[in-house]
Amino acid sequence: MVLAHRSYFLPVLGSLVVLAWATLWIWEQSPYGRYLNHGQLAEFGTGGMADSVLLPAILYVVGWTLMTVAMMLPTSFPLFEIFRRLTRRRSDHMALTTLLIGGYLTAWVAFGVAAHTFDWILHQVFDRSVWLQSNAWVFGAGTLLVAGGFQFTDLKYRCLDKCRTPLSFLMQHWRGSHALRQAFRLGVNHGVFCVGCCWALMLLMFAVGTGNVGWMLALGAVMAIEKNMPWGRMLSTPLGVALLGWGGLIVFNHSWSWPA
């Protein structure tokens, strides 16, 4: 089996990630690139197919899944590789690994749907508020401040510690009985902790442009370093300071234009 051999497993996953990045880049350059970008609040729901709820929703789910594969799948390669080694002697090891990855992506897609729903609600509020239409910067600044503040919470570090110890996570959650169901649940559980430590950074894409491949690469690299490098945990504090400073600077710059 292709995925049974170590020399094929990570290259296959790596190729999948590269394909996702390439697809996103091509999509961004296409006329449909606007369905990846949620930064233009004033243009949401205007004209043509954007007035339909179904098509943008479908395109969003597809785009978010591609972004998850491109950005988040590489950050969990250690877990997938350890699981592959643990189950490689089983006849159903390919199905188990596929379900593990599928469960992981399911957690992220669920978060994406929730984030998109919240984003849609914000757009409805935006369309009905003259003040917000004149001060759309509030959304970007607010997202930066929330993301920066979250870097200092206990929840961030509890979830991050789970993601940084894939072997102990597997030992805690994998028993081997009802293997197919348990593999999928293991992927979902790991995905939930991954969402728990990275959701605020992922929300930054709603502030800087969801379809911006450059920003996706930068954020993906930051999250991969946080989760997998020995010194990655030390990145959280300076990153939080930078995000709070960025958001605070936006507020400061715009506060001068507020009416007295």
C-alpha positions in Angstrom: 0.0 0.0 0.0 1.3 3.5 -0.9 0.8 5.1 2.5 2.2 2.1 4.4 5.7 3.0 3.6 7.3 5.9 5.4 9.0 7.2 2.2 5.6 7.8 0.6 3.4 8.9 3.5 4.7 12.5 4.2 5.4 13.1 0.5 1.9 12.3 -0.4 0.5 14.6 2.3 3.0 17.2 1.2 1.8 16.9 -2.4 -1.7 17.4 -1.2 -0.8 20.5 0.6 1.1 21.9 -2.4 -1.9 21.1 -4.6 -4.1 23.0 -2.1 -1.8 26.1 -2.2 -1.7 26.0 -6.0 -5.4 25.8 -6.3 -5.9 28.7 -3.9 -3.4 30.8 -5.9 -5.2 30.1 -9.2 -8.5 30.7 -7.5 -7.3 34.0 -6.1 -6.3 35.2 -9.7 -9.7 34.1 -11.2 -12.9 36.2 -11.4 -14.2 34.1 -8.5 -11.4 35.2 -6.2 -13.8 37.6 -4.4 -15.5 34.5 -2.9 -12.2 33.9 -1.0 -11.9 37.4 0.3 -14.1 38.7 3.1 -12.2 41.9 3.7 -14.4 44.1 1.5 -17.3 44.6 3.9 -19.1 47.1 1.8 -19.1 44.9 -1.3 -20.7 41.9 0.4 -23.9 40.8 -1.1 -23.9 43.3 -4.0 -24.5 42.3 -7.5 -25.0 39.2 -9.5 -24.4 35.8 -7.9 -23.4 37.3 -4.6 -27.1 38.0 -3.9 -27.6 34.2 -3.8 -26.9 32.7 -0.4 -26.2 29.1 -1.6 -23.5 29.6 -4.2 -21.3 31.9 -2.0 -21.8 29.5 0.9 -20.7 26.5 -1.1 -17.7 28.3 -2.6 -16.8 29.5 0.9 -16.8 25.9 2.4 -14.7 24.7 -0.5 -12.3 27.6 -0.2 -12.0 27.2 3.6 -11.4 23.5 3.3 -8.5 24.2 0.8 -7.1 26.8 3.2 -7.3 24.3 6.1 -5.5 21.7 4.0 -2.9 24.3 2.9 -2.3 26.0 6.3 -3.3 23.6 9.1 -2.6 20.1 7.7 1.2 20.7 7.7 1.1 21.8 11.4 -0.2 18.3 12.4 2.2 16.2 10.3 3.9 14.8 13.5 0.6 13.4 14.8 -0.2 11.8 11.4 3.2 10.2 11.2 3.1 8.8 14.7 -0.3 7.4 14.1 0.9 5.9 10.8 3.7 4.1 12.6 1.3 3.0 15.4 -1.2 1.4 13.0 1.0 0.4 10.0 0.7 -3.4 10.8 -3.0 -3.3 10.7 -4.8 -4.3 7.5 -7.0 -1.2 7.8 -4.2 1.3 8.4 -5.0 3.3 5.3 -8.6 3.7 6.2 -7.7 4.6 9.8 -5.2 7.3 8.6 -7.7 8.7 6.2 -10.4 8.9 8.9 -7.9 10.6 11.3 -7.1 13.3 8.7 -10.8 13.6 7.8 -11.8 14.1 11.4 -9.1 16.7 11.8 -10.4 18.6 8.7 -14.0 18.2 9.9 -13.2 20.2 13.1 -11.7 23.0 11.1 -14.5 23.0 8.5 -17.0 23.3 11.4 -15.1 26.2 12.8 -15.0 27.8 9.3 -18.8 27.5 9.0 -19.3 29.0 12.4 -16.8 31.9 11.6 -18.5 32.5 8.3 -21.9 32.6 9.9 -20.7 35.2 12.5 -19.0 37.1 9.6 -22.3 37.1 7.7 -24.1 38.5 10.8 -21.5 41.3 11.1 -22.1 42.2 7.4 -25.9 42.5 8.1 -25.2 44.8 11.0 -22.7 46.7 8.8 -25.3 47.2 6.0 -27.7 48.7 8.5 -25.3 51.0 10.3 -24.2 54.3 8.7 -21.6 54.7 11.5 -20.0 51.3 10.7 -20.0 52.0 7.0 -18.0 55.1 7.8 -15.8 53.3 10.3 -15.2 49.9 8.7 -11.7 49.9 10.3 -13.4 48.9 13.6 -13.7 45.3 12.4 -10.1 45.0 11.5 -8.9 46.6 14.7 -11.2 44.6 16.8 -10.1 41.3 15.2 -6.4 42.2 15.8 -7.1 43.2 19.4 -9.0 39.9 20.1 -6.3 37.8 18.4 -3.6 39.6 20.4 -5.4 39.3 23.7 -6.1 35.6 23.2 -2.3 35.0 23.0 -2.2 35.6 26.7 -5.0 33.4 27.9 -4.7 30.1 29.7 -7.0 28.4 27.1 -4.4 29.3 24.4 -1.6 27.5 26.2 -3.7 24.5 27.3 -4.7 23.8 23.8 -1.2 24.6 22.4 0.3 22.1 24.9 -2.0 19.4 23.6 -1.0 20.1 20.0 2.8 20.2 20.9 2.7 16.7 22.4 1.2 14.4 19.7 2.6 11.2 21.2 1.0 11.7 24.6 -2.2 12.8 22.9 -2.3 9.6 20.9 -1.6 7.5 24.0 -4.4 9.3 25.8 -7.1 8.9 23.0 -6.2 5.9 21.0 -7.3 2.4 22.3 -7.7 0.5 19.0 -11.2 -0.8 19.7 -13.9 0.3 17.3 -10.9 1.5 15.3 -12.6 3.3 12.4 -14.9 5.3 14.6 -12.1 6.0 17.1 -9.7 7.2 14.4 -12.2 9.7 13.2 -12.9 10.8 16.7 -9.2 11.1 17.4 -8.9 13.4 14.4 -11.8 15.5 15.5 -10.4 15.8 19.1 -7.0 16.8 17.9 -8.7 19.3 15.5 -10.7 20.8 18.3 -7.5 21.5 20.3 -5.9 22.8 17.2 -8.8 25.2 16.7 -8.6 26.1 20.3 -5.0 27.3 20.0 -5.2 28.8 16.5 -8.7 30.2 16.0 -7.8 33.8 16.8 -5.0 33.8 14.3 -7.2 32.2 11.6 -9.7 35.0 12.2 -7.0 37.5 11.2 -7.7 36.4 7.6 -11.1 38.1 7.9 -9.3 41.3 8.8 -6.5 41.1 6.2 -8.3 39.3 3.4 -9.2 35.6 3.5 -8.0 35.0 -0.1 -4.6 36.6 0.3 -2.2 33.8 -0.3 0.8 35.8 1.1 -1.0 36.3 4.4 -2.1 32.6 4.5 1.6 31.6 4.1 2.7 33.9 6.9 0.0 32.8 9.3 0.5 29.1 8.4 4.2 29.5 9.1 3.6 31.1 12.5 1.1 28.4 13.6 3.5 25.6 12.4 6.3 27.1 14.4 4.2 27.6 17.5 3.0 24.0 17.4 6.1 22.1 16.3 9.4 24.0 17.0 11.0 23.4 20.4 11.0 27.2 21.0 7.7 27.7 19.3 5.7 28.3 22.6 7.9 31.3 23.2 6.6 33.0 20.1 3.1 33.4 21.5 3.9 36.4 23.8 5.7 38.6 21.3 3.1 37.8 18.7 0.4 38.8 21.1 2.2 42.1 21.8 2.6 42.8 18.1 -1.0 42.1 17.4 -2.2 44.3 20.3 0.1 47.0 19.1 -1.1 46.8 15.6 -4.7 47.0 16.6 -4.1 49.8 19.1 -2.2 51.8 16.4 -5.3 51.5 14.1 -7.6 52.7 16.9 -5.2 55.6 17.7 -4.9 56.7 14.1 -8.6 56.8 13.6 -9.5 58.2 16.9 -8.4 61.7 15.7 -11.2 61.7 13.1 -14.0 60.9 15.6 -16.3 63.8 16.3 -15.9 65.6 19.6 
